[in-house]
Amino acid sequence: MEHNMNTSQAEREALANLLQQSSPDAPTLCAGWTARDLVVHLVIREYRPDAAAGMFFKGLANRLDSVSHDYESKPYAELVEMYHNGPPAWNPLRLADKYANLAENFVHHEDLRRGGGEYVPRDLPQSARDDLWKAVGKMAKFFLRSSTIHVVLERTDASAPTVVRAGADSTDEVRVSGEAGELLLWLYGRDGAVDVVLNPADEDTTARIKRHVF
């Protein structure tokens, strides 16, 4: 990571470089998405928030589809450069990039990196691990709000045991252990491509974990 970059900026830089090195048809962890689909999503989110709202509101889904179709026709290299440059000056996301885009940049970087089957976690700086853990803490309760079991997220890459609790207020609990970045990816539903340990891990227990993934 460049010393003058925060973690979100470093992840954007790394993802942009990986996009440049990848074929537009490269696979990702996002079901049905190629590298081109991924960068279209990233660009629309930052350059066309009016259309990006269709990700959350069904009534705007047709607008999102129409704008996505327009952006899909742009040259791949142009889309990558737009993402690399970050949100335009008028978008509040530019000022809040350190916080608002951290998870987006990290998760989608790993989506492309691991899309080809490379599931080994990167050796991240401790400052980046700490930032990712803060993101886990901010998102866990919202993402796991519909779980019918108490979920304990246990970070394994800290100097002392550290946990975040979410899910149901229940005596039944499941513990999910892993590095901060792996726990963030797990929250986003990247099962099968992350290095986490669930205890207990039986089917009845895991069926009670409900994640709201965007």
TIGU-674256 format. One record per residue: y, z, x of N, C-alpha, C in turn. Coordinates in steps of 0.2 Angstrom, whole numbers, plus 2048, in hexadecimal, padded with zeros to 3 digits. Each point is the difference from the previous one (the first is absolute). Layout:
# TIGU-674256
YZXYZXYZX;...
This chain:
# TIGU-674256
7FA8008048068007FC806800804;8057FC7FF8078008038038077FF;8038028058038078008068007FB;8037FA7FF8068007FB7FE7FF7F9;7F97FF7FF7FE7FF7F97FD8067FD;8018007F97FC8057FD7F97FE7FE;7FC8037FD7F97FE7FE8007FA7FC;8048007FA8007FB7FC8027F9803;8058018048037FA8047FA7FD805;7FD8058037FB7FE8057FA7FD7FC;7FE8027FA7FB7FD7FC8027F97FE;8067FF7FE8037FA7FE7FF7FB805;8028028068007FC8067F97FE802;7FB8047FF7F97FF8027FD7FC7FB;8028017F97FD7FC7FB8037F8801;8068008018037F98007FD7FC806;7FF8048067FC7FC8057F97FE7FF;7FD8057FC7F97FE7FE8007FA7FB;8058007FC8007FA7FB8017FA804;8058008058017FA8047FA7FE803;7FC8048027FA7FE8047FA7FE7FC;8008027F97FB7FF7FB8017F97FD;7FA7FD7FE8007FB7FB8038027F9;8047FC7FD8028017F97FA8027FB;7FA7FE8027FA8017FC7FC806802;8028038057FD8068037FE8057FA;7FB8038007FE8057FB804807801;8008037FA8038078017FC8057FB;8028068017FC8057FB8028007F9;8067FC7FF8028007F97FC7FA7FC;7FC8027FB7FB7FC7FD8037F97FE;7FD7FB8038037F97FE8067FE804;8038048048067FE8037FF7FE807;8037FB8028007FD807806803804;8017FE8068068028048067FD7FC;8007FA7FE8067FD7FC8018047FA;7FB8027FC8018047FA804806802;7FE8038058028078028087FF802;8017FB8048078008028057FE7FA;7FD7FC7FB8047FE7FA8028077FD;7FB8047FF8018067FC805804804;8008018078058048038077FD800;8007FA8008077FD8008038007F9;7FC7FF7FA8038017FA8028077FE;7FC8058038028077FF807802803;8017FC8058078028048057FB7FE;7FF7FA7FE8057FB7FF8017FF7F8;7FB8017FC8017FF7F97FD8067FC;8048068017FD8067FC8007FE7F8;8047FC7FE8007FE7F97F97FD7FE;7FD7FD8047F97FD7FF7FB805802;8018048057FB8058027FF8057FB;8058017FB7FF8057FB7FA7FE7FC;7FE7FA8007FA7FE7FC7F9803803;8018038067FA8038027FE8077FC;8068027FD7FF8067FC8018007F9;8037FB7FE8027FF7F87FD7F97FE;7FB8017FB7FC7FA7FE8057FB7FD;8058027FD8057FB7FD8037FC805;8008028068047FB8057FB7FD805;7F98007FE7FB7FD8048017F9800;8027FC7FB8017F98008057FE805;8058048008067FF8057FD800807;7FC8058017FE8018077FB7FA802;7FC7FE7FB7FC7FA8028047FA801;8057FF7FD8047FA801804800807;8038068018038018077FB800805;7FA8037FF7FB7FF8067FE7F9801;7FF7FC7FB7FF7F98008057FC805;8068027FE8067FD8047FF802808;7FF8068018008028077F97FE803;7FB7FF7FD7FA7FD8038017F9803;8057FD7FD8017F9803804800806;8038068028048008067FB800806;8027FD8067FC8008067FE807802;7FA8018027FE806802804804805;8027FC8058048038068078027FD;8037FD7FB8068027FD7FF8077FD;7FB8007FC7FE8077FD7FF805805;7FD7FF8057FF805805806803803;8057FB8018068018038048047FB;8007FF7FA8048047FB7FD807800;7FA8018007FD807800802803806;8007FD806801803806808802800;8047FC7FD8078028008028067FC;7FB8027FC8018067FB8047FE7FA;8018057FC8047FF7FA8077FE801;8037FB7FB8067FE801805806800;8067FF8028058058018028037F9;7FF7FC7FA8028037FA7FB8057FD;7FA7FF8037FA8047FD800807803;8008057FB8008078037FA802804;7FB7FC7FF7FA801804801800808;8067FC8018017FF808803807802;8048037FD8028078027FB805800;7FB7FF7FB7FB8057FF7F97FE804;8017FB8047FA7FD8037FB805803;8038058037FC8058047FB8047FB;8028017FA7FC8047FB7FD7FB7FB;8047FB7FD7FD7FC7FB7FB7FB802;8007FE8067FC7FA8027FB803805;7FF8068027FB8028057F97FF7FD;7FF8027FA7F97FF7FE7FE7F97FF;8057FC7FD7FF7F97FF7FE7FC806;8048028058007FC8067F9802804;7FF8068007F98038037FA7FD7FD;8008017F97FA7FE7FC7FF7F9801;8057FC7FF7FF7F98007FE7FD807;8038048057FE7FE8077F8801801;7FE8057FD7F98028017FC7FB7FB;8037FE7FB7FC7FB7FB7FF7FA804;8047FD8047FF7FA8037FC801806;8018068047FD8018067F88017FE;7FF8047FB7F98027FE7FD7FA7FC;8047FC7FE7FD7FB7FB7FA7FB803;8008008077FB7FD8047FA804802;8008067FE7FB805801801804806;8068018028028058068028067FC;7FB8058008028067FC802806805;8007FF8068018068058078017FF;8028077FF8078028008047FF807;8067FE7FF8047FF806802807803;801800807802806803808800800;8028047FA8078007FF804806803;8067FF8028048058038008067FB;8008068038008067FC8068007FB;8067FE8018057FF7FC7FF7FC7FA;7FC7FB8017FE7FB7FA7FB8047FC;7FB8038037FB8047FC8048057FC;8058038028038057FD8047FD7FA;8037FB8018047FC7FB7FB7FE7FA;7FA7FD8027FB7FE7FB7FE8067FC;7FF8068037FE8067FD8058027FB;8078008018058017FC7FF7FC7FA;7FF7F98017FF7FC7FA7FA8027FC;7FB8028037FA8027FC8028067FB;8048058038028067FD8057FE7FA;8047FB8018047FE7FA7FD7FC7FB;7FB7FC8017FC7FC7FB7FA8037FD;7FD8058037F98027FE8008027F9;8058047FE8008037F98017FB7FB;8047FB8018017FA7FC7FA7FC7FF;7FD7FE8067FB7FB8007FA8037FD;7FF8078017FA8037FD8018047FA;8057FF7FC8028047FB7FB8007FA;7FB7FA7FF7FC8007FB7F9802802;7FF8038067F98028027FE8067FC;7FA8017FF7FE8067FC7FC805805;8027FF8067FD805805806801805;8008068038058028057FE7FC807;8057FD8037FF7FC806804803805;7FC8018068038038068007FB805;8067FE8028007FB806801804806;7FC7FF8058008048068017FB806;8058018038027FC8067FC803806;7FD7FB8047FC8028068047FE806;8067FD8008037FE806806804802;8008077FD8068048017FD806805;8058038037FE8068057FD8067FC;8018007FA7FD8067FC7FE7FD7F9;7FB8037FD7FE7FD7F98068007FB;8007FA7FD8067FF7FB7FD7FC7FA;8028037FA7FE7FD7FA8057FF7FB;7FF7FB7FC8047FF7FA7FB8007FA;8038047FB7FC8007FA8027FC7FA;7FC7FD7FC8027FC7FB7FB8007FA;8017FC7FB7FB7FF7FB8008067FB;7FA8017FD8008057FB800807802;8038057FC8008078027F98037FE;7FB7FF8047F98017FE7FD804806;7FB8047FE7FC8038067FB7FB803;7FF7FB7FD7FC7FB8038047FC804;7FE7FE8078047FD8047FC7FB805;8047FB8027FD7FB805805800806;7FD8008068048008068007F9803;8057FD8018007FA804804801807;7FC7FF8058028018078017FA804;8057FF8048017FA804807801803;8027FB8048068008048057FE7FA;8078018028058007FB8007F87FD;8007FC8048007F97FE7FA7FE7FC;7FA8028027FA7FF7FC8018037F9;8038067FF8018037FA8057FC7FB;8057FE8038057FC7FD7FC7F97FD;7FC7FD8047FD7FA7FE7FB8027FA;7FC8068017FC8027FB8048017F9;8058038008048017FA8027F97FD;8017FB8048017F97FD7FA7FD7FE;7FA8038017FA7FD7FD7FD7FB805;8018018067FD7FB8057F9803802;7FC8027FB7F98028017FC7FB804;7FB8038047FC7FB8038037FD807;8068018018047FE806803805803;7FF8077FE8048058037FB805803;8028048057FC8058038018077FE;7FE8027FA8018067FD7F98037FE;8008067FF7F98047FE8028047FA;7FC7FE7FA8008047FA7FB805800;8028067FE7FB8067FF8028047FA;7FB8007FB7FA7FC7FF8017F97FF;7FC7FC8018007F87FF7FC7FD7FB;7FD8057FC7FB7FD7FB8047FC7FB;7FD7FC7FC8037FB7FB8038047FB;7FE8057FD8038047FB806803802;8018028068068038038057FA801;7FE7FB8038057FB8028037FC7F9;7FC8007FB8027FD7FA8068047FC;8018068028058047FE8077FF803;7FF7FC8068077FF8048037F97FD;8068017FD8037FA7FD8077FF804;8007FA8038067FF8048047FA7FC;8078018008047FB7FD8037FC806;7FD7FA8018027FC8058047FA7FE;8057FF8048047FA7FE7FE7FA804;
